Amino acid sequence: MVGIKPKDLTPTAAVKCFGAGTAACIADLVTFPLDTAKVRLQIQGESKPTKGVEGLKYRGVFGTIATMVRTEGPRSLYNGLVAGLQRQMSFASVRIGLYDSMKQFYTRGSENASIGSRLLAGSTTGAMAVAFAQPTDVVKVRFQAQVRAAEGGKRYNGTMDAYRTIARDEGIKGLWKGCMPNITRNAIVNCAELVTYDILKELILKYDLMTDNLPCHFTAAFGAGFCTTVVASPVDVVKTRFMNSSPAQYNSAINCAMTMLTQEGPTAFYKGFVPSFLRLGSWNIVMFVSYEQIKRAMTKVQKSWESPF
């Protein structure tokens, strides 16, 4: 990320990775109920398409949250939190923490990174994150969508039970279910999220609109959240549906997308858009603000350790 000019204050890759993972966990703790509401709205209608507004169980983000609290209790809003934190610690540390290093790699050390090199860096770290952390995302989505099994008991008894059950019933491949649409989504999300934040922050500092502090980080993060939601929502809905599906429900992610299009129409790809924006906007704000502060704090600590007595 841009903004820290002095070389002695440049955070290391390890600081960035740890800082990104920690900041993402903080953001998840704050925004997890919005993410759960988004998942419920996205999968609504996939079992048997609803006819008209009367058939909808969930209506809007706050209506969904209210319904879940009333019918399942407040704890249902945090279904899959453990897997969600595992996901953020592994995903964010790679896709966000290694973004600057990958950008330097594509620009061969140059300080002037083009939009193309930034997009390549975002796509690369997004794909790398999915490659080894996909099981955490599958388990998180399964927990968040667990209401469908409420009548016959819980689908999974705990996070580790979910990993074991999926591996036993669906094979190891089941833990990487939806990997390709998730790679696509993460490449898009990283490009929209990190590149937008990077460019907005750079422009704000370049034209002296704000100093490199909280208001600047807040503004850039809000813009990044909106752009990400608009671009990534269709892929996100398909990813959620496909990862939550039973083994024989969809043949592939493309089949899932075509089934949605034919049975529910094109608007199905933007189901849960409002909670997606509320979640991504607030998540980006909390994450980037926390990330910037954690980076600075850890860099100062590292500098104090390296300084002679």
C-alpha positions as CSV (number, residue, x, y, z in Angstrom):
1,M,0.0,0.0,0.0
2,V,1.1,3.5,-0.6
3,G,1.5,6.2,2.0
4,I,4.5,5.3,4.2
5,K,7.5,7.2,2.7
6,P,10.5,6.8,5.0
7,K,12.4,3.7,4.4
8,D,13.0,3.1,8.0
9,L,9.2,2.9,8.6
10,T,8.6,0.4,5.7
11,P,7.0,-2.7,7.3
12,T,8.4,-6.1,6.4
13,A,6.4,-8.8,4.5
14,A,6.0,-10.8,7.8
15,V,4.5,-7.7,9.5
16,K,2.1,-7.1,6.6
17,C,1.0,-10.8,6.6
18,F,0.4,-10.9,10.3
19,G,-1.2,-7.4,10.3
20,A,-3.5,-8.3,7.5
21,G,-4.7,-11.5,9.1
22,T,-5.3,-9.9,12.4
23,A,-7.1,-6.9,10.9
24,A,-9.3,-9.2,8.9
25,C,-10.2,-11.2,12.0
26,I,-11.2,-7.9,13.8
27,A,-13.3,-6.9,10.8
28,D,-15.0,-10.3,10.7
29,L,-15.9,-10.1,14.4
30,V,-17.6,-6.8,13.8
31,T,-19.4,-7.6,10.5
32,F,-20.1,-11.4,10.8
33,P,-23.9,-11.1,11.3
34,L,-24.1,-9.1,8.1
35,D,-22.2,-11.8,6.3
36,T,-24.5,-14.5,7.7
37,A,-27.5,-12.5,6.5
38,K,-26.0,-12.2,3.1
39,V,-25.5,-15.9,2.8
40,R,-29.1,-16.6,3.9
41,L,-30.4,-14.2,1.3
42,Q,-28.2,-15.6,-1.4
43,I,-29.3,-19.2,-0.9
44,Q,-33.0,-18.3,-0.5
45,G,-35.0,-19.9,-3.3
46,E,-32.4,-22.5,-4.4
47,S,-34.3,-25.5,-2.9
48,K,-37.7,-24.6,-4.4
49,P,-38.0,-21.3,-6.2
50,T,-40.3,-18.9,-4.3
51,K,-43.3,-17.4,-6.0
52,G,-43.8,-13.8,-5.2
53,V,-42.9,-11.9,-2.1
54,E,-45.3,-14.0,0.0
55,G,-43.0,-17.0,-0.3
56,L,-39.9,-15.3,1.0
57,K,-38.7,-16.2,4.4
58,Y,-36.1,-13.4,4.5
59,R,-36.7,-9.9,3.4
60,G,-33.8,-7.5,3.5
61,V,-30.7,-7.5,5.6
62,F,-32.2,-6.3,8.9
63,G,-35.4,-8.4,8.3
64,T,-33.1,-11.4,7.9
65,I,-31.2,-10.7,11.1
66,A,-34.5,-10.2,13.0
67,T,-36.0,-13.4,11.6
68,M,-32.8,-15.4,12.5
69,V,-32.8,-14.0,16.1
70,R,-36.5,-14.7,16.5
71,T,-36.5,-18.3,15.1
72,E,-32.9,-19.5,15.9
73,G,-31.6,-17.2,18.6
74,P,-28.9,-14.5,18.6
75,R,-26.1,-17.1,18.4
76,S,-27.2,-18.1,14.9
77,L,-25.8,-14.8,13.6
78,Y,-22.3,-16.1,14.4
79,N,-22.7,-19.6,12.9
80,G,-19.4,-20.5,11.4
81,L,-17.4,-17.8,13.2
82,V,-14.5,-20.1,14.1
83,A,-14.1,-21.2,10.5
84,G,-14.6,-17.6,9.5
85,L,-11.7,-16.5,11.7
86,Q,-9.6,-19.4,10.4
87,R,-10.4,-18.3,6.9
88,Q,-9.5,-14.7,7.4
89,M,-6.2,-15.5,9.2
90,S,-5.1,-17.7,6.2
91,F,-6.8,-15.8,3.4
92,A,-6.1,-12.2,4.3
93,S,-2.5,-12.8,5.4
94,V,-1.8,-14.0,1.8
95,R,-4.1,-12.0,-0.4
96,I,-3.6,-8.7,1.4
97,G,-0.3,-9.2,3.2
98,L,1.6,-10.3,0.1
99,Y,0.0,-7.8,-2.2
100,D,2.8,-5.2,-2.0
101,S,5.5,-7.9,-2.4
102,M,3.7,-9.2,-5.5
103,K,3.3,-5.7,-6.9
104,Q,7.0,-5.2,-6.4
105,F,7.7,-8.5,-8.2
106,Y,5.6,-7.5,-11.3
107,T,7.1,-4.0,-11.4
108,R,10.6,-5.4,-10.8
109,G,11.2,-3.1,-7.8
110,S,9.9,0.1,-9.4
111,E,8.0,2.5,-7.2
112,N,5.7,3.5,-10.0
113,A,3.2,0.6,-10.4
114,S,0.8,0.6,-13.3
115,I,-2.8,-0.4,-13.0
116,G,-2.0,-3.6,-14.9
117,S,0.7,-4.6,-12.5
118,R,-1.6,-3.9,-9.6
119,L,-4.3,-6.0,-11.1
120,L,-1.9,-8.8,-11.7
121,A,-0.7,-8.6,-8.1
122,G,-4.3,-8.7,-6.8
123,S,-5.3,-11.6,-9.0
124,T,-2.2,-13.6,-8.0
125,T,-2.5,-13.2,-4.3
126,G,-6.2,-13.8,-4.4
127,A,-5.7,-17.1,-6.3
128,M,-2.8,-18.2,-3.9
129,A,-5.0,-17.6,-0.9
130,V,-7.8,-19.9,-2.2
131,A,-5.3,-22.6,-3.2
132,F,-4.6,-23.6,0.4
133,A,-7.4,-22.0,2.5
134,Q,-10.5,-23.1,0.5
135,P,-11.7,-25.7,3.2
136,T,-12.1,-22.9,5.8
137,D,-14.5,-21.1,3.4
138,V,-16.5,-24.2,2.6
139,V,-17.0,-24.9,6.3
140,K,-17.9,-21.3,7.1
141,V,-20.6,-21.2,4.3
142,R,-22.0,-24.5,5.4
143,F,-22.4,-23.3,9.0
144,Q,-24.0,-20.0,8.0
145,A,-26.5,-21.8,5.8
146,Q,-27.3,-24.5,8.4
147,V,-30.9,-23.4,9.0
148,R,-32.1,-25.7,6.2
149,A,-31.4,-28.7,8.5
150,A,-33.0,-27.2,11.6
151,E,-36.0,-29.6,11.5
152,G,-33.8,-32.7,11.6
153,G,-31.0,-31.4,13.8
154,K,-27.8,-29.7,13.1
155,R,-25.9,-30.5,9.9
156,Y,-22.6,-30.3,11.8
157,N,-21.8,-30.3,15.5
158,G,-18.7,-28.2,15.4
159,T,-16.0,-26.8,13.2
160,M,-13.7,-29.9,13.3
161,D,-16.7,-32.1,12.9
162,A,-17.6,-30.2,9.8
163,Y,-14.1,-30.8,8.3
164,R,-14.3,-34.5,9.2
165,T,-17.9,-35.0,7.9
166,I,-17.3,-33.2,4.6
167,A,-14.1,-35.2,4.0
168,R,-15.8,-38.5,4.9
169,D,-19.0,-38.0,3.0
170,E,-17.8,-36.0,0.0
171,G,-14.1,-36.9,-0.1
172,I,-11.1,-34.6,0.3
173,K,-12.4,-32.8,-2.9
174,G,-15.4,-31.8,-1.0
175,L,-13.3,-29.5,1.1
176,W,-12.2,-27.7,-2.1
177,K,-15.7,-27.6,-3.5
178,G,-16.3,-24.4,-5.5
179,C,-12.5,-23.8,-5.6
180,M,-12.6,-22.4,-9.2
181,P,-15.5,-20.0,-8.7
182,N,-13.8,-18.9,-5.5
183,I,-10.5,-18.3,-7.3
184,T,-12.4,-16.2,-9.8
185,R,-14.2,-14.4,-7.0
186,N,-11.1,-13.7,-5.0
187,A,-9.2,-12.5,-8.1
188,I,-12.1,-10.1,-8.8
189,V,-12.4,-9.1,-5.1
190,N,-8.7,-8.5,-4.7
191,C,-8.5,-6.5,-7.9
192,A,-11.5,-4.4,-7.0
193,E,-10.7,-4.1,-3.3
194,L,-6.9,-3.7,-3.0
195,V,-6.4,-1.9,-6.3
196,T,-9.2,0.5,-5.7
197,Y,-8.0,1.2,-2.1
198,D,-4.4,1.6,-3.4
199,I,-5.3,4.0,-6.1
200,L,-7.8,6.1,-4.0
201,K,-5.3,6.4,-1.2
202,E,-2.6,7.3,-3.6
203,L,-4.7,10.0,-5.3
204,I,-5.9,11.5,-1.9
205,L,-2.3,11.8,-0.8
206,K,-1.0,13.0,-4.2
207,Y,-3.4,16.0,-4.3
208,D,-3.1,16.7,-0.5
209,L,-6.8,16.1,0.1
210,M,-6.1,14.4,3.4
211,T,-3.0,13.3,5.4
212,D,-2.1,9.6,5.6
213,N,-4.3,9.0,8.6
214,L,-7.7,7.6,9.6
215,P,-10.0,9.9,7.5
216,C,-7.9,9.0,4.4
217,H,-8.0,5.3,5.2
218,F,-11.7,5.4,5.9
219,T,-12.6,7.2,2.6
220,A,-10.4,4.9,0.5
221,A,-11.8,1.8,2.2
222,F,-15.4,2.9,1.7
223,G,-14.8,3.4,-2.0
224,A,-13.1,0.0,-2.3
225,G,-16.0,-1.7,-0.5
226,F,-18.6,-0.3,-2.9
227,C,-16.6,-1.1,-6.1
228,T,-15.9,-4.6,-4.8
229,T,-19.6,-5.3,-4.1
230,V,-20.8,-4.1,-7.6
231,V,-18.1,-6.2,-9.4
232,A,-18.1,-9.4,-7.3
233,S,-21.7,-10.0,-6.2
234,P,-22.7,-12.3,-9.2
235,V,-19.6,-14.5,-8.6
236,D,-20.1,-14.4,-4.9
237,V,-23.8,-15.7,-5.1
238,V,-22.7,-18.6,-7.4
239,K,-19.9,-19.4,-5.1
240,T,-22.1,-19.5,-2.1
241,R,-24.8,-21.6,-3.8
242,F,-22.3,-24.1,-5.2
243,M,-20.3,-24.6,-2.0
244,N,-23.5,-25.0,0.1
245,S,-25.1,-27.5,-2.4
246,S,-25.6,-31.2,-1.9
247,P,-23.2,-33.5,-3.9
248,A,-25.7,-34.1,-6.8
249,Q,-27.4,-30.7,-6.9
250,Y,-25.2,-29.0,-9.4
251,N,-22.7,-30.5,-11.9
252,S,-20.4,-27.5,-11.8
253,A,-20.3,-23.8,-11.0
254,I,-21.4,-23.0,-14.5
255,N,-24.3,-25.3,-14.2
256,C,-25.2,-23.6,-10.9
257,A,-25.1,-20.2,-12.6
258,M,-27.3,-21.4,-15.5
259,T,-29.8,-23.0,-13.1
260,M,-30.1,-19.8,-11.2
261,L,-30.5,-17.8,-14.5
262,T,-33.2,-20.1,-15.9
263,Q,-35.2,-20.7,-12.6
264,E,-34.8,-17.3,-10.9
265,G,-33.8,-14.8,-13.5
266,P,-30.8,-12.5,-13.8
267,T,-31.7,-10.6,-10.5
268,A,-30.8,-13.8,-8.6
269,F,-27.1,-12.9,-9.2
270,Y,-27.6,-9.8,-7.0
271,K,-29.5,-11.5,-4.2
272,G,-28.2,-10.1,-0.9
273,F,-26.6,-7.0,-2.6
274,V,-27.6,-4.6,0.2
275,P,-26.1,-6.9,3.0
276,S,-23.1,-7.6,0.7
277,F,-22.5,-3.8,0.5
278,L,-23.2,-3.2,4.1
279,R,-20.9,-6.0,5.0
280,L,-18.1,-5.3,2.5
281,G,-18.2,-1.5,3.1
282,S,-18.0,-1.9,6.8
283,W,-15.6,-4.8,6.6
284,N,-13.2,-2.8,4.4
285,I,-13.4,0.2,6.7
286,V,-12.6,-1.8,9.8
287,M,-10.0,-4.0,8.1
288,F,-8.0,-1.3,6.3
289,V,-8.1,1.1,9.3
290,S,-7.0,-1.7,11.6
291,Y,-4.4,-2.9,9.1
292,E,-2.8,0.5,8.7
293,Q,-2.6,1.0,12.5
294,I,-1.3,-2.5,13.2
295,K,1.4,-2.1,10.5
296,R,2.6,1.1,12.0
297,A,2.5,-0.2,15.6
298,M,4.4,-3.4,14.7
299,T,6.9,-1.5,12.6
300,K,7.7,0.8,15.5
301,V,8.1,-2.2,17.8
302,Q,10.4,-3.9,15.3
303,K,12.5,-0.7,14.9
304,S,12.9,-0.4,18.6
305,W,14.1,-4.0,18.8
306,E,16.6,-3.4,16.1
307,S,17.9,-0.1,17.6
308,P,21.0,-0.4,19.7
309,F,20.7,0.3,23.4
